[in-house]
Amino acid sequence: MEVKEVIITNKNGLHTRPGNVFVNLAKTFNSKVEVENGNGKKVKGTSLLKLLSLGIKEGATVKVYTDGIDETEALEQLTQYLIKMED
């Protein structure tokens, strides 16, 4: 299992459009993907509704967890997306 912390810089946070891109990207990997908000709530990274339930706003710190055969690649691509995501 790998984990990486990311600070959300998108002014609108992680809302539907970028959340959907994240979920679709997460589904391309064989590894299990989870996202945790600053309050310690952890959800599946492949569920848009669960991801949105975290209420991730600009400036929030989130942790992305990956576990599986392609966990390193998954973690790198998913965290890079969160860092660079746009509306």
C-alpha positions in Angstrom: 0.0 0.0 0.0 1.2 3.5 -0.8 -0.1 6.8 0.4 0.5 10.5 -0.5 -0.8 13.7 0.8 -2.0 16.5 -1.5 -3.2 20.0 -0.9 -6.1 21.0 -3.2 -5.4 24.3 -5.0 -8.4 24.4 -7.3 -10.5 27.5 -6.3 -13.7 25.4 -6.4 -12.3 22.3 -4.7 -13.0 18.8 -5.8 -16.5 19.2 -7.4 -18.4 17.1 -9.9 -16.5 17.8 -13.1 -12.9 17.2 -11.8 -14.3 14.5 -9.5 -15.6 12.6 -12.4 -12.2 12.8 -14.2 -10.5 11.5 -11.0 -13.0 8.6 -10.7 -12.6 7.6 -14.3 -8.8 7.7 -14.0 -8.9 5.7 -10.8 -11.0 3.0 -12.6 -8.2 2.5 -15.2 -6.0 0.9 -12.6 -6.1 -2.5 -11.1 -5.2 -1.2 -7.6 -7.7 -0.3 -5.0 -7.9 3.5 -4.6 -9.2 5.4 -1.6 -9.3 9.1 -0.7 -9.3 10.5 2.8 -10.3 14.0 3.9 -8.8 16.1 6.7 -11.4 14.7 9.1 -10.3 11.2 8.6 -13.2 10.1 6.5 -12.0 7.6 3.8 -14.0 6.6 0.7 -13.5 4.6 -2.5 -11.8 6.7 -5.2 -13.9 4.9 -7.8 -17.2 6.3 -6.6 -18.1 9.9 -7.6 -20.9 10.2 -4.9 -18.6 9.0 -2.2 -15.8 11.2 -3.3 -18.1 14.3 -3.4 -19.3 13.4 0.1 -15.9 14.3 1.4 -16.6 18.0 0.8 -13.1 18.8 -0.4 -12.6 22.5 -0.7 -9.7 24.7 -1.8 -6.8 24.5 0.6 -7.9 21.1 2.0 -5.3 18.4 2.5 -6.3 14.9 1.3 -4.6 11.6 1.4 -4.7 9.2 -1.6 -4.2 5.5 -0.9 -3.4 2.9 -3.5 -3.0 -0.8 -3.0 -2.4 -3.4 -5.7 -0.1 -4.4 -8.6 0.0 -0.9 -10.2 -0.2 1.1 -6.9 2.9 3.3 -7.6 1.8 4.4 -11.1 -1.8 4.9 -9.8 -0.7 7.0 -6.9 1.5 9.1 -9.1 -1.1 9.8 -11.8 -4.0 10.4 -9.4 -2.0 12.8 -7.1 -0.6 14.7 -10.1 -4.2 15.1 -11.4 -5.3 16.5 -8.0 -2.4 18.9 -7.9 -3.1 20.2 -11.4 -6.9 19.8 -11.7 -8.8 22.7 -13.2 -12.5 23.5 -13.5 
